[in-house]
Amino acid sequence: MHPVPRKPVRSSFSHNPLLRVSRPEKCDGKLPACTACEKAGREAECSSANDQFARGKERSYVAALELRIEKLERRLAFARSRKGSVNMPDISHDNDRKGSLAVIQEAMHRKAERRRENSDVNSLVSDFGYLSVNATARDFEFNATNMTFARLVLAAATNEFIHPPMDPDLPAKDTMVACLQFYLNNIFCLFPCCSEQTLWETMDDLLESESDGRIIKDSDCFLFWVCLALGATAQSRQNGDQLYNMGIDYVARALPYADRAMTPGYESQIQSLVLLTQYAMLDPAHFDAWHLIGFASRAAIDLGYHQDPAQILPGERSKLSQRRRIFYCVYSLDRAISMVHARAFSFTDDAMSVVVPKAPLLKSDQPPVANNGAPPTGPAPPALIQPAQYLFQMRRTQSLWYQTLFQSDGEDLPDPPSFIWKMCSDMKDWNSNLPSTQPNYIAKLFDLELRYSYVYCIAPSSRAPQITDYGRVLIFEHTTAYLETIHRVVNAPSNAAFYTYHDALKVYFMASQFLAVLRGAEDMLLMGAPVPVPVVNPGCPPPLPLPSRVYLRGRDEENLDRSLRVLQLVVETLELYGKRWSDALSLMQNFQMISAEVVQRLQVKQQMRDSARSREGKGQSQA
């Protein structure tokens, strides 16, 4: 079950100036020097500015870097102590002059080595302190310092090192086309953060560059290889299979271009971080999506993408549309990742003012035509921007109720039921406006997202802690439908849409909510008795209606049998997800532990019911 997120409490940056996120200021002696410069003896040169985010309750991803540095320092201190104890020479009892000199000399060597290590660490930390962690700064250009923005990002967000590709040759063209086409059909249509035409052109340039030596921008190469990695890894069915290894190989080909692709101050920086965040959601063993979306959010805000321009020139509408799509890709990922981890958003809705981009894409963004006049091979993607447009709209609604229920002050809402039913009504209207022509796999993805949002919004929260029996029935029905649907998705012969490790976390959350309402009102839910619809205040939307029940095992299936079956589906789903992500097995084992008592109790009730019915049947037959 998701822990109830609380409003993050952080100390002031004036008390913790290391790696402060700011624009550089000249030190006038009035501001305190940061700890990094103090350690390096550069107090007089410290920039020590104290700007923070412009508005909202933004999370500083720099705090994560400070934590990483502290961990490295602790590991270094531990290594020094181990090294000192291992290298301590044996001192014989006959403490002659020669032995004493050797001991003294050994101690001097250790002290000098320790001094060099301290100097190296202080130099590294002071370099961090000099860097202005601002996406518009040029301090990160590697012609000015060895510390680039990309290396800073990768140092903070890498969980496991990715080795360079074993084969320097390009993959076969058919293989690249298949991966790119899967990405466009299933992921790009939800997160159109780059130009499809540029991706196809980059692939052609890479194939031709060996013969004519044409020059390709590093940012285009990075985006292309990460898109291929997404297309390959999203099709993987098991950790270590061919598609998973292909994805790692493609990321390894992209990383050498990261320094220039993530150069601050350019649109490609945000695009690169968005794509790498998506890959981290598919491969959490190598990258941390939470840190990456923090970097992407800060980059988007520093470049001003969170605000539409005051004036829109007629010739700039194409760029404005691309700018809006990029921002809402960041926005959508930030909201989804924060909600699934029950954490604070990177920035609040009050800090942004961007219109949701409209469908369809401009002609300049349509798939390019090959030399022979035929479009690229493979099935045509859906109306490219339309699924993304509806996803962005849903994220706006989710962001509103999540901030109100989980990120605001701890005081109770004046009228929680009215607010919750209003949010549910808005999401229900969103679902009613979805086009019937959208692909089936997109419709299924949206249906799962809708039920997940219903349950998340209705479940008890810090500002709406009370729940009625009607709300319990809603959670029971929507979690049941969600868990049945996701089980079918996981067991499908092939992958579609964009399902990640975060879906395993969602399964655990929905199963935990199912378990919670079952414990809170077991007899009422198992009996299936009707419950009264709550009364709302005049002028408020009515409560969310109960969903139409999907009968998978016949209309005579009782809630007792449904409950046992759903609890088993949870275990099977997490077990299948565990083949792709090992952490899902931990979720499965934990759920089995917390649900064992309920399962055992329901099984006893089922046996008692079946025995009673068997006796009744025998009595009627004898009569």
C-alpha positions in Angstrom: 0.0 0.0 0.0 1.3 3.4 -0.9 2.5 5.4 2.1 0.6 8.6 2.6 2.9 11.2 1.1 3.7 14.2 3.3 4.7 17.6 2.4 8.5 17.5 2.2 10.3 19.5 4.9 13.7 20.7 3.9 16.2 22.9 5.5 16.9 26.3 4.0 19.5 26.5 1.3 21.2 29.2 3.4 21.9 26.4 5.9 22.9 23.9 3.3 24.6 25.8 0.5 26.6 23.0 -1.1 25.6 22.6 -4.7 23.1 25.4 -4.4 20.8 25.6 -7.4 21.3 29.2 -8.4 22.7 31.7 -10.8 26.2 32.7 -10.0 26.8 35.8 -7.9 30.1 37.5 -7.0 31.1 37.0 -3.5 31.0 40.4 -1.6 32.0 38.9 1.8 28.6 39.3 3.2 27.3 35.8 2.3 28.7 32.8 3.9 30.9 30.5 1.9 29.6 27.1 1.1 31.1 24.0 2.8 32.7 22.9 -0.5 34.8 26.0 -0.8 35.6 26.0 2.9 37.0 22.5 2.6 39.1 23.6 -0.4 40.3 26.8 1.1 38.4 28.9 -1.4 36.1 30.9 1.0 37.0 34.2 -0.8 36.1 32.9 -4.2 32.8 31.3 -3.2 29.8 32.4 -5.4 27.3 31.4 -2.6 24.1 32.6 -4.2 20.7 31.8 -2.6 18.1 31.8 -5.4 15.6 29.0 -5.4 12.8 28.0 -7.7 10.7 30.9 -8.9 7.4 29.6 -7.6 5.8 26.5 -6.2 7.2 23.8 -4.0 9.9 22.5 -6.3 12.1 19.6 -5.3 15.8 20.2 -5.6 17.5 17.4 -7.3 20.8 18.9 -6.1 19.9 17.6 -2.6 20.1 14.2 -4.2 23.6 15.0 -5.4 24.6 16.1 -1.9 23.4 12.9 -0.5 25.3 10.9 -3.1 28.5 12.9 -2.2 28.0 12.2 1.5 27.6 8.5 0.8 30.8 8.5 -1.3 32.6 10.3 1.5 31.4 7.7 4.1 32.5 4.9 1.8 35.9 6.6 1.3 36.3 6.9 5.1 35.5 3.3 5.6 37.9 2.2 2.9 40.7 4.3 4.5 40.1 2.7 7.9 40.1 -0.8 6.3 43.2 0.0 4.3 45.0 1.3 7.4 44.2 -1.8 9.4 45.2 -4.1 6.6 48.5 -2.3 5.9 49.5 -2.0 9.6 52.9 -3.6 9.8 53.7 -6.2 12.5 55.9 -4.7 15.2 58.2 -7.3 16.8 58.9 -7.3 20.5 62.6 -6.5 19.8 61.9 -2.9 19.0 65.2 -2.1 17.5 66.1 1.2 15.8 65.8 -0.1 12.3 62.3 -1.4 13.0 61.3 1.8 14.6 62.4 3.8 11.6 60.4 1.5 9.3 57.3 2.0 11.4 57.7 5.7 11.3 58.4 5.7 7.6 55.3 3.6 7.0 53.2 6.0 9.1 54.5 8.9 7.1 53.6 7.2 3.8 50.1 6.5 5.1 49.7 10.1 6.2 50.9 11.5 2.9 48.5 9.2 1.0 45.6 10.2 3.2 46.5 13.9 2.6 46.4 13.3 -1.1 43.1 11.5 -0.9 41.6 14.4 1.1 43.0 16.8 -1.4 41.4 14.9 -4.3 38.0 14.7 -2.5 38.1 18.4 -1.6 39.0 19.3 -5.2 36.1 17.3 -6.5 33.6 18.8 -4.1 34.9 22.3 -4.7 34.4 21.8 -8.4 30.8 20.9 -7.6 30.5 24.1 -5.6 31.8 26.2 -8.4 29.3 24.7 -10.8 26.1 26.7 -11.1 23.4 24.0 -11.4 21.2 25.9 -13.8 20.2 24.6 -17.2 20.9 27.9 -18.8 24.5 28.2 -17.5 27.5 27.4 -19.7 29.7 26.3 -16.8 28.9 22.7 -17.7 30.4 22.9 -21.2 33.3 20.5 -21.2 35.6 23.0 -22.9 35.5 25.0 -19.6 35.7 22.2 -17.1 36.0 18.4 -16.9 32.7 18.3 -15.1 29.9 18.4 -17.6 26.2 18.5 -16.9 25.7 15.0 -18.4 28.4 13.5 -16.1 26.7 15.2 -13.2 23.4 13.6 -14.2 24.8 10.2 -14.8 26.7 10.2 -11.6 23.5 10.9 -9.6 21.1 8.7 -11.6 23.2 5.6 -12.5 22.5 2.5 -10.4 24.7 0.1 -12.4 27.4 0.9 -14.9 26.7 0.2 -18.5 29.7 -1.1 -20.4 30.6 0.0 -23.9 29.0 -2.0 -26.8 30.9 -5.2 -27.7 30.3 -4.8 -31.4 31.3 -1.4 -32.9 29.4 -2.1 -36.1 25.9 -0.8 -36.6 23.0 -3.2 -36.1 21.2 -4.4 -39.2 18.9 -1.9 -40.7 15.8 -4.2 -40.4 16.5 -4.5 -36.6 16.7 -0.7 -36.2 13.6 -0.1 -38.2 11.6 -2.7 -36.1 12.7 -1.1 -32.8 12.1 2.4 -34.0 8.7 1.5 -35.4 7.6 -0.1 -32.1 8.8 3.0 -30.3 6.7 5.3 -32.6 3.6 3.2 -32.5 3.5 2.6 -28.7 5.6 5.2 -26.9 6.0 8.2 -29.1 2.2 8.5 -29.5 2.0 9.1 -25.7 5.2 11.1 -25.3 6.0 13.0 -28.5 9.0 14.8 -27.2 11.1 14.8 -30.4 10.6 14.9 -34.2 9.8 11.6 -35.9 11.2 12.9 -39.1 14.6 13.6 -37.4 14.7 10.0 -36.1 14.3 8.5 -39.5 16.8 11.0 -41.0 19.3 10.2 -38.3 19.1 6.5 -39.0 19.7 7.1 -42.7 22.6 9.4 -41.9 24.2 6.7 -39.7 23.9 4.1 -42.3 25.4 6.4 -44.9 28.1 8.0 -42.8 30.5 5.1 -43.1 30.6 5.7 -46.9 30.4 9.4 -47.3 31.6 10.6 -43.8 28.7 12.9 -43.2 28.6 14.7 -39.9 25.7 14.0 -37.5 24.8 16.1 -34.5 25.6 14.4 -31.2 22.1 15.3 -29.9 20.5 13.6 -32.8 22.6 10.5 -32.3 21.8 10.4 -28.6 18.0 10.7 -29.1 18.1 8.1 -31.9 19.9 5.4 -29.9 17.8 6.0 -26.8 14.6 5.7 -28.9 15.9 2.4 -30.2 16.7 1.3 -26.7 13.1 2.1 -25.7 11.7 0.2 -28.6 13.8 -2.8 -27.8 13.4 -2.9 -24.0 9.7 -2.3 -24.1 9.3 -5.5 -26.0 11.4 -7.5 -23.6 9.6 -10.3 -21.7 12.4 -11.4 -19.4 15.4 -9.9 -17.8 18.5 -10.9 -19.9 16.6 -11.9 -23.0 17.8 -10.7 -26.5 15.6 -7.6 -26.6 16.7 -6.5 -23.1 20.4 -6.9 -24.1 19.7 -5.0 -27.3 18.3 -2.2 -25.3 21.4 -2.0 -23.1 23.6 -2.1 -26.2 21.7 0.8 -27.7 22.0 2.9 -24.5 25.7 2.1 -24.5 25.9 3.5 -28.0 24.1 6.7 -26.9 26.1 7.5 -23.8 29.2 8.8 -25.6 27.0 11.5 -27.1 25.5 12.5 -23.7 28.0 15.4 -23.0 26.8 17.5 -26.0 23.3 16.2 -26.1 22.7 17.4 -22.5 24.5 20.7 -23.0 22.6 23.2 -20.9 20.5 25.9 -22.5 19.3 23.8 -25.5 16.0 22.0 -26.2 17.9 18.8 -26.8 18.9 18.7 -23.1 15.2 18.3 -22.1 14.5 15.8 -24.8 17.5 13.7 -23.8 16.5 13.7 -20.2 12.9 12.8 -21.0 14.0 9.8 -23.1 16.5 8.6 -20.6 13.8 8.9 -17.9 11.5 6.7 -19.9 14.3 4.1 -20.3 14.9 4.2 -16.6 11.3 3.2 -16.0 11.9 0.2 -18.2 15.3 -0.6 -16.7 15.5 0.5 -13.1 18.5 -1.7 -12.5 20.7 0.7 -14.4 19.0 4.1 -14.0 16.9 5.9 -11.4 13.8 7.5 -13.0 13.1 9.6 -9.9 16.4 11.5 -10.2 16.2 11.8 -13.9 12.8 13.4 -14.0 14.0 15.8 -11.4 16.8 16.9 -13.7 14.4 17.1 -16.7 11.9 19.2 -14.7 14.5 21.7 -13.6 15.9 22.0 -17.1 12.4 22.7 -18.5 11.8 25.3 -15.8 15.2 27.0 -16.3 14.6 27.3 -20.0 11.2 28.8 -19.4 9.2 25.9 -20.9 6.7 26.0 -18.0 5.3 29.3 -19.3 3.9 30.0 -22.8 5.6 33.0 -24.5 3.8 36.3 -24.0 3.7 36.9 -27.8 3.2 34.2 -30.4 4.5 35.1 -33.9 2.7 33.6 -36.9 5.8 31.8 -38.1 6.6 30.4 -34.7 3.5 28.2 -34.2 5.3 25.1 -35.2 8.1 25.7 -32.7 5.5 26.6 -30.0 3.7 23.3 -30.6 6.9 21.4 -30.2 7.8 23.4 -27.1 4.4 22.6 -25.5 4.7 18.9 -26.4 8.2 18.7 -24.8 7.0 20.4 -21.6 3.9 18.2 -21.2 6.1 15.1 -21.7 8.1 16.3 -18.7 4.9 17.2 -16.8 3.2 13.9 -17.5 6.2 11.8 -16.5 6.8 13.9 -13.4 3.2 13.4 -12.2 3.1 9.7 -13.0 6.5 9.0 -11.3 5.7 11.1 -8.2 2.3 9.5 -7.7 3.5 6.0 -8.0 6.2 6.7 -5.4 3.9 8.8 -3.3 6.2 11.7 -3.4 6.0 15.5 -4.0 5.9 16.8 -7.6 8.9 18.6 -9.0 6.9 21.8 -9.4 3.3 22.8 -8.7 0.6 23.7 -11.1 0.7 27.3 -9.9 4.2 27.6 -11.3 3.1 26.7 -14.9 1.0 28.2 -17.6 1.1 26.1 -20.8 -1.8 25.2 -23.1 -2.2 21.5 -23.8 -1.1 20.9 -27.4 -3.9 20.1 -29.8 -4.1 17.4 -32.4 -3.0 16.7 -35.1 0.7 17.0 -35.8 1.9 19.5 -38.3 2.8 18.3 -41.8 6.5 19.0 -41.1 6.3 16.4 -38.3 4.7 13.6 -40.4 6.8 10.5 -41.3 9.3 11.2 -44.0 9.0 9.7 -47.5 11.7 7.4 -48.6 13.7 7.9 -51.9 11.4 5.5 -53.8 8.3 7.5 -52.7 7.1 4.9 -50.1 6.7 5.6 -46.4 8.8 3.7 -43.9 8.0 0.0 -43.5 5.8 -1.2 -40.7 2.4 -0.5 -39.5 1.4 3.2 -39.4 1.3 4.7 -35.9 -2.0 6.0 -34.5 -2.9 9.7 -34.8 0.4 10.6 -33.3 -0.4 13.5 -30.9 -4.0 12.5 -30.1 -3.3 9.8 -27.4 -0.7 12.2 -25.9 -3.2 15.0 -25.8 -5.7 12.9 -23.8 -3.0 11.6 -21.5 -1.8 15.2 -20.8 -5.4 16.2 -20.0 -5.7 13.3 -17.5 -2.4 14.3 -15.9 -3.8 17.8 -15.3 -6.8 16.4 -13.4 -4.6 13.9 -11.5 -2.2 16.7 -10.5 -5.1 18.8 -9.1 -6.5 16.2 -6.8 -3.1 14.8 -5.8 -1.8 18.2 -4.8 -5.1 19.0 -2.9 -5.3 15.6 -1.1 -1.7 14.8 -0.5 0.6 17.8 -1.0 -1.3 20.6 0.7 -1.5 21.6 4.4 -2.5 18.9 6.9 -5.9 20.5 7.6 -8.9 18.5 6.6 -10.9 19.7 3.6 -14.1 21.6 4.4 -16.1 19.2 2.2 -14.0 16.2 1.1 -16.8 14.2 -0.5 -17.9 17.0 -2.8 -14.3 17.6 -3.9 -13.7 13.9 -4.5 -16.9 13.4 -6.5 -16.1 16.5 -8.5 -12.7 15.1 -9.4 -14.2 11.7 -10.2 -16.8 13.4 -12.4 -14.1 15.2 -14.3 -12.2 12.0 -14.9 -15.4 10.2 -16.0 -16.1 13.0 -18.5 -12.5 12.6 -19.8 -13.1 9.0 -20.4 -16.4 9.7 -22.2 -14.6 12.1 -24.6 -12.0 9.5 -25.7 -12.4 8.7 -29.4 -13.7 5.3 -30.3 -11.2 5.1 -33.1 -8.1 4.9 -30.9 -6.2 1.6 -31.0 -7.3 -1.1 -28.6 -4.0 -1.2 -26.7 -4.2 2.6 -26.1 -7.9 2.2 -24.9 -6.9 -0.5 -22.5 -4.0 1.6 -21.2 -6.4 4.5 -20.6 -8.9 2.3 -18.9 -6.3 1.1 -16.4 -5.2 4.6 -15.8 -8.8 5.7 -15.1 -9.4 3.0 -12.6 -6.1 3.6 -10.9 -7.0 7.3 -10.6 -10.5 6.5 -9.2 -9.1 4.3 -6.5 -6.2 6.7 -5.6 -8.6 9.6 -5.3 -11.3 7.8 -3.3 -8.9 6.0 -0.9 -8.4 7.7 2.5 -5.8 10.5 2.5 -4.4 12.9 5.0 -7.0 15.6 4.1 -9.9 13.2 3.6 -9.3 10.3 6.1 -12.9 9.1 6.2 -14.4 6.6 3.7 -18.0 5.3 3.4 -19.2 1.9 2.6 -20.2 3.2 -0.9 -16.5 4.3 -1.4 -15.4 0.8 -0.3 -17.6 -0.8 -2.8 -16.3 1.5 -5.5 -12.7 0.6 -4.6 -13.6 -3.1 -4.5 -15.1 -3.1 -7.9 -12.4 -0.9 -9.6 -9.5 -2.7 -8.1 -11.0 -6.0 -9.1 -11.5 -4.8 -12.7 -8.0 -3.3 -12.8 -6.2 -6.4 -11.5 -8.1 -8.7 -13.9 -7.3 -6.4 -16.9 -3.6 -6.1 -16.0 -3.3 -9.8 -15.6 -4.5 -10.3 -19.1 -2.1 -7.6 -20.4 0.9 -9.3 -18.7 -0.2 -12.7 -20.1 -0.6 -11.4 -23.7 1.7 -13.0 -26.3 3.4 -9.7 -27.0 3.9 -6.3 -25.4 2.1 -3.2 -26.5 1.7 0.4 -25.3 4.1 1.6 -22.6 4.1 -0.7 -19.5 7.0 -0.3 -17.1 8.2 -1.3 -13.7 6.0 1.3 -12.3 3.0 -0.8 -13.4 4.3 -3.5 -11.0 4.1 -0.8 -8.3 0.6 0.1 -9.4 -0.4 -3.5 -9.1 0.9 -3.7 -5.6 -0.9 -0.4 -4.7 -4.2 -1.6 -6.2 -3.9 -4.9 -4.5 -3.2 -3.2 -1.2 -6.3 -1.1 -1.5 -8.3 -4.1 -2.4 -7.0 -5.8 0.8 -7.7 -2.7 2.9 -11.4 -2.4 2.0 -11.8 -6.2 2.3 -10.5 -6.0 5.9 -12.5 -3.0 6.7 -15.9 -4.3 5.5 -15.5 -8.0 4.7 -19.0 -9.2 5.5 -20.6 -6.4 3.6 -18.5 -6.8 0.5 -18.7 -10.6 0.4 -22.5 -10.6 0.8 -22.8 -8.1 -2.1 -25.6 -6.3 -0.4 -26.6 -2.9 -1.9 -25.3 0.1 -0.1 -26.9 3.6 0.0 -25.6 6.2 -2.3 -24.1 9.1 -0.3 -26.1 12.4 -0.1 -24.3 15.4 -1.6 -24.7 19.1 -1.1 -26.9 21.0 -3.5 -25.0 22.0 -6.7 -22.3 19.4 -6.2 -21.7 16.5 -8.7 -23.3 13.2 -7.7 -21.2 10.3 -6.4 -19.4 8.2 -9.0 -21.7 5.4 -10.1 -20.8 1.8 -9.5 -19.1 0.3 -12.6 -20.7 -2.4 -14.7 -19.5 -5.7 -13.5 -17.5 -7.8 -15.9 -18.5 -11.5 -15.5 -15.4 -13.5 -16.3 -16.5 -16.7 -14.6 -20.3 -16.6 -15.1 -23.0 -14.5 -13.5 -23.2 -16.8 -10.5 -19.7 -16.0 -9.3 -20.0 -14.6 -5.8 -17.8 -12.0 -4.3 -16.1 -14.6 -2.0 -14.9 -16.5 -5.1 -14.0 -13.3 -6.9 -11.9 -12.1 -3.9 -9.9 -15.3 -3.7 -9.4 -15.3 -7.5 -8.3 -11.7 -7.5 -5.8 -12.3 -4.7 -4.3 -15.1 -6.7 -4.2 -13.0 -9.9 -2.1 -10.4 -8.0 0.5 -13.0 -7.1 0.6 -14.3 -10.7 0.9 -10.9 -12.1 3.8 -9.8 -9.9 5.5 -13.1 -10.5 5.4 -12.5 -14.2 6.6 -9.0 -13.7 9.4 -10.5 -11.6 10.8 -12.1 -14.7 11.5 -8.6 -16.1 12.2 -6.7 -12.8 13.6 -8.6 -9.8 12.1 -6.0 -7.4 8.7 -7.1 -8.5 9.4 -10.5 -6.8 10.0 -8.6 -3.5 6.6 -7.0 -4.0 5.0 -10.4 -4.6 6.6 -11.9 -1.5 5.5 -8.9 0.6 2.0 -9.1 -0.6 1.8 -12.8 0.0 2.9 -12.1 3.6 0.4 -9.3 4.3 -2.5 -11.1 2.6 -1.9 -14.6 4.0 -4.3 -14.1 6.9 -7.1 -12.8 4.7 -6.7 -15.6 2.1 -6.8 -18.3 4.8 -9.9 -16.8 6.3 -11.6 -16.6 3.0 -10.7 -20.1 2.1 -12.2 -21.3 5.4 -15.4 -19.4 4.6 -15.5 -20.9 1.1 -15.1 -24.5 2.4 -17.8 -23.9 5.0 -20.2 -22.6 2.3 -19.5 -25.4 -0.1 -19.9 -28.0 2.7 -23.3 -26.5 3.7 -24.5 -26.4 0.1 -23.3 -30.0 -0.3 -25.3 -31.1 2.7 -28.4 -29.2 1.5 -28.1 -30.9 -1.9 -27.9 -34.3 -0.3 -30.9 -33.6 1.9 -33.0 -32.5 -1.1 -32.0 -35.5 -3.1 -33.0 -37.9 -0.3 -36.3 -36.1 0.2 
